[in-house]
Amino acid sequence: MKIIYLLSELIPCLLIGYLLGRFKKSFSLLFADLLIKYGIPISLTGLLLKTGINLKLIEAALIALIVIGLLMAILNMFPSLKKNLNGTALQLGTGFGNTGYFGIPVSLALLPNEALVYSMGFDLGATLFIWGIGPLILAKNSYKLHGIKHCFFYCKELVSSPASKGLIGAFIVQASPWNQQITSSLWIPARIVIILALVVVGMRLSLLNRYTFSSIKIQIISIKNNVILKLIVLPTLMLILCLILQLPSIMKNALVLQAAAPTAISILLIAQAKSQDEDKATLLVVFSTLLALITIPIWSLVLNL
C-alpha cells in the first residue's frame, strides 16, 4: 500500500512535467535555475527545521559521505571501469542521487516520520559534497589553480552552494525567537518545492522525443554501467556498511533508500554550466529516474524482508 501511495505521488508530478516539457522545452532550464537559486535553499531550510539539526542528522551525513567517497575511490582504483563511465560528469552521476526531490518523498511515503532526520542527513551530506567538489572537478581551468587560489575557488563554490545557503538559513532561524512560527510556515513551501523539482525531472523526460528508438537504445547501452552503479551498487554498499555498523533498522532503511535514489538533476545542471557531457547527463538523469520507479519499490521490499 505504501508503495502504491509513493507511485501515486511521483508519477503524476513526472507526467505533468513531461507534458509541460513537450509544450515548452525551455521551461525545464528556467524552472531548474529558479529551484537552484531559491527553491533548494528554502526547501532545505524548512526540512532541516522540521527534523532539527542534531547528532542523528550529522551522523547520517557522515555515513553518506563515507559511502559516496568509497564508491568514487573504487572507480578511481580501476581505470578500466572508470573509462566506461562516459566522463567525469557521469562518473559523479553514479554517486550523487536526487535525494532531496526523489529520496525525501520516498522517505515520507515509505518510512515512519522518525526516519526523515536520517534521510535529510544523507541529503545534506551528499548535496554539500556535490556542490562543493562537482564544479571544482569539472572546471576546465581548475588544474591551473594552486595554493591559495585553489582553496579560494573551493570555498567560494562550497559557500555559494544551495545546501550551504539552506544550512545557514536553518541555523539563523533556529537561533531566532520566532523559530517555531517560521518552521511551521516553511514546511508547506518546502513540500511545494519538492513537487516542483519532480515536475522539472518530468520536463527532462520530454527530451526523449528528440531521439529515435534506435538512438535511445544506443544511449541506454552507453550509460548502463552508470545506472547499475547508481541504482544497485551504491545502495548495496550502503546496506553492507549499515549491517557492519549494526545501525538501527529505521536508520538503515532511510540511508539505503536515499542511496538508491536516481541520479541528481544537479549533475545535469553542473554539466551544463561547464559544457561537459550535457546530453549524456540528461539521459542518465532521465533513465535512472524511470528505472528508479521500479528499483525503489524492490529495495523497499528487500529491506522489509
C-alpha atoms as one frame of an Amber mdcrd trajectory, in Angstrom:
protein
   0.000   0.000   0.000   2.841   2.417   0.861   4.492   1.736  -2.490   1.220
   2.477  -4.305   0.950   5.727  -2.335   4.524   6.618  -3.321   3.905   5.984
  -7.015   0.657   7.971  -6.838   2.750  10.963  -5.729   5.713  10.560  -8.077
   4.089   9.542 -11.359   1.586  12.480 -11.648   4.376  15.007 -10.989   6.606
  13.398 -13.604   3.708  13.197 -16.084   2.764  16.865 -15.621   6.409  17.828
 -16.126   6.589  15.671 -19.249   3.562  17.415 -20.769   4.895  20.867 -19.876
   8.267  19.960 -21.377   6.645  18.966 -24.651   4.748  22.256 -24.716   7.781
  24.452 -23.951  11.248  22.889 -23.970  12.901  25.887 -22.277  10.702  25.502
 -19.174  13.000  22.914 -17.584  16.071  25.160 -17.609  14.071  28.138 -16.328
  12.466  26.140 -13.512  15.722  24.397 -12.629  17.589  27.705 -12.374  14.928
  29.134 -10.057  14.990  25.995  -7.914  18.758  26.148  -7.506  18.794  29.842
  -6.597  15.740  29.930  -4.350  13.882  26.620  -4.114  16.612  24.323  -2.787
  17.742  26.723  -0.005  14.129  27.341   1.114  13.214  23.663   0.958  16.359
  22.536   2.753  15.871  25.172   5.457  12.276  24.040   6.004  13.166  20.343
   6.123  16.137  20.905   8.445  13.973  22.935  10.807  11.349  20.182  10.727
  13.839  17.443  11.651  16.141  19.599  13.770  19.910  19.942  13.418  21.172
  17.261  15.769  23.638  14.395  16.149  21.442  11.980  14.162  21.488  14.354
  11.192  25.272  14.780  11.347  25.846  11.029  11.729  23.734  10.291   8.635
  25.563  12.991   6.658  28.948  11.491   7.562  27.848   7.983   6.581  26.605
   9.331   3.241  29.981  10.947   2.607  31.805   7.724   3.524  29.779   5.542
   1.145  29.853   8.005  -1.760  33.565   8.564  -1.211  34.123   4.792  -1.133
  32.367   4.369  -4.482  34.385   7.220  -6.034  37.601   5.668  -4.666  36.714
   2.244  -6.105  36.071   3.772  -9.521  39.432   5.539  -9.476  41.215   2.342
  -8.414  40.013   0.570 -11.583  40.784   2.714 -14.666  39.088   0.213 -16.991
  35.809   0.639 -15.104  36.169   4.397 -14.884  36.820   4.553 -18.633  33.367
   3.037 -19.293  31.534   5.731 -17.317  31.479   8.344 -20.104  33.475  11.112
 -18.472  33.746  12.893 -15.152  30.212  14.334 -15.100  28.620  10.910 -15.486
  31.070   9.394 -13.020  29.754  11.885 -10.469  26.251  10.844 -11.510  26.892
   7.321 -10.227  27.425   8.594  -6.686  25.074  11.530  -6.267  21.343  10.923
  -6.292  18.227  13.042  -6.419  17.926  12.595  -2.656  16.140  15.861  -1.921
  13.443  15.727  -4.581  13.069  11.995  -5.095  14.553  10.466  -1.972  12.684
  12.678   0.507   9.238  11.880  -0.999  10.262   8.207  -0.858  11.150   8.586
   2.824   7.901  10.389   3.628   5.833   7.768   1.795   7.544   4.527   2.813
   9.104   5.188   6.219   7.959   6.451   9.638   8.322  10.163  10.397  11.305
   9.398  12.639  13.295   8.330   9.544  13.134  11.805   7.976  16.091  13.093
  10.009  18.321  10.328   8.591  17.088  10.931   5.044  17.772  14.654   5.479
  21.226  13.909   6.865  22.103  11.852   3.798  20.751  14.579   1.514  22.670
  17.296   3.346  25.993  15.447   3.211  25.634  14.476  -0.443  24.412  17.918
  -1.545  27.225  19.757   0.209  29.678  17.318  -1.353  28.430  17.553  -4.937
  28.034  21.335  -4.990  31.379  21.673  -3.253  33.541  19.400  -5.414  31.393
  18.991  -8.547  32.070  22.395 -10.125  35.672  22.180  -8.952  36.262  18.824
 -10.657  34.542  19.838 -13.885  36.026  23.343 -14.117  38.056  23.413 -17.299
  40.794  25.533 -15.794  40.788  24.062 -12.280  44.089  22.291 -12.926  45.696
  25.748 -13.186  44.628  26.693  -9.682  47.233  26.238  -6.984  47.674  27.088
  -3.327  45.536  29.975  -2.079  43.688  30.383  -5.402  42.676  26.724  -5.330
  41.402  26.996  -1.733  39.580  30.243  -2.514  37.814  28.700  -5.520  36.800
  25.642  -3.493  35.482  27.711  -0.563  33.569  30.006  -2.915  31.816  27.064
  -4.604  31.009  25.443  -1.257  29.663  28.585   0.435  27.575  29.570  -2.593
  26.024  26.101  -2.918  22.266  25.756  -2.337  22.914  23.300   0.503  25.152
  25.769   2.339  22.546  28.511   1.992  19.849  26.198   3.346  22.036  25.101
   6.256  22.940  28.690   7.149  19.271  29.670   6.923  18.296  26.850   9.284
  20.924  27.906  11.837  19.731  31.531  11.702  16.076  30.580  12.159  16.862
  28.143  14.996  18.692  30.920  16.841  15.818  33.385  16.415  12.929  33.841
  18.877  10.469  33.030  16.050  11.843  29.546  15.434   8.561  27.632  15.826
   6.489  30.067  13.778   8.959  30.132  10.876   9.378  26.346  10.973   5.606
  25.877  10.653   5.337  28.403   7.831   8.224  26.895   5.819   7.020  23.276
   5.889   4.399  23.756   3.158   6.746  25.734   0.822   9.377  23.022   1.359
   6.934  20.341   0.173   5.848  22.502  -2.775   9.467  22.860  -3.893   9.822
  19.058  -3.787   6.803  18.723  -6.076   8.139  21.372  -8.473  11.513  19.628
  -8.605   9.817  16.369  -9.590   7.971  18.298 -12.295  11.347  19.558 -13.576
  12.597  15.968 -13.795   9.444  15.175 -15.764  10.266  18.025 -18.140  13.601
  16.402 -18.789  11.751  13.203 -19.735  10.178  15.082 -22.652  13.640  15.337
 -24.229  13.289  11.676 -25.206  11.039  12.844 -28.053  14.039  14.133 -29.991
  15.578  10.641 -30.160  14.612   7.725 -32.374  14.066   4.307 -30.834  17.376
   3.021 -32.203  19.320   6.030 -30.860  17.662   5.648 -27.457  18.746   2.011
 -27.403  22.343   3.024 -28.175  22.302   5.703 -25.472  20.900   3.284 -22.880
  23.714   0.839 -23.629  26.286   3.646 -23.281  25.096   4.635 -19.781  24.106
   1.202 -18.458  27.171   0.974 -16.204  26.374   4.352 -14.656  22.775   3.327
 -13.982  23.791  -0.020 -12.456  26.300   1.654 -10.156  23.787   4.283  -9.056
  20.668   2.169  -8.530  22.207  -1.138  -7.406  25.881  -0.904  -6.382  25.710
   2.274  -4.257  22.682   1.173  -2.170  24.302  -2.252  -1.794  27.447  -0.618
  -0.387  25.266   1.406   1.958  23.397  -1.709   3.118  26.662  -3.554   3.784
  28.054  -0.630   5.802  24.828  -0.314   7.815  24.929  -4.027   8.649  28.614
  -3.833   9.636  27.918  -0.844  11.897  24.759  -2.555  13.227  22.727   0.613
  12.737  19.088   0.721  13.878  16.639  -0.614  11.301  14.931   2.742  10.769
  18.269   4.436  10.065  19.443   1.626   7.799  16.257   1.735   5.732  16.384
   5.512   5.369  20.028   5.543   4.256  19.675   2.656   1.800  16.608   4.174
   0.144  18.389   7.517  -0.157  21.404   5.793  -1.703  19.028   4.121  -4.185
  17.654   7.462  -5.448  18.195   8.153  -9.178  20.940  10.464 -10.444  20.559
  14.022  -9.199  19.462  16.733 -11.610  22.337  18.715 -10.056  24.711  16.608
 -12.196  22.936  17.822 -15.320  22.981  21.441 -14.165  26.686  21.311 -13.303
  27.460  19.626 -16.645  25.515  22.344 -18.458  27.330  25.082 -16.556  30.704
  23.563 -17.505  29.584  22.480 -21.030  30.604  18.875 -20.472  28.595  15.740
 -21.393  25.256  17.576 -21.274  23.311  15.129 -23.458  24.555  12.015 -21.677
  23.990  13.653 -18.287  20.408  14.369 -19.339  19.869  10.752 -20.395  21.391
   9.450 -17.169  19.015  11.594 -15.100  16.038  10.561 -17.245  16.648   6.806
 -17.421  17.785   6.409 -13.834  14.598   8.214 -12.753  12.379   5.950 -14.832
  14.126   2.805 -13.615  14.032   4.025 -10.010  10.237   3.766 -10.160  10.897
   0.025 -10.329  14.064  -0.381  -8.239  12.953   1.756  -5.256   9.925  -0.482
  -4.535  12.196  -3.526  -4.903  14.681  -2.088  -2.391  11.787  -1.324  -0.044
  10.661  -4.951  -0.210  14.231  -6.206   0.346  14.650  -4.009   3.429  11.384
  -5.304   4.900  12.220  -8.992   4.491
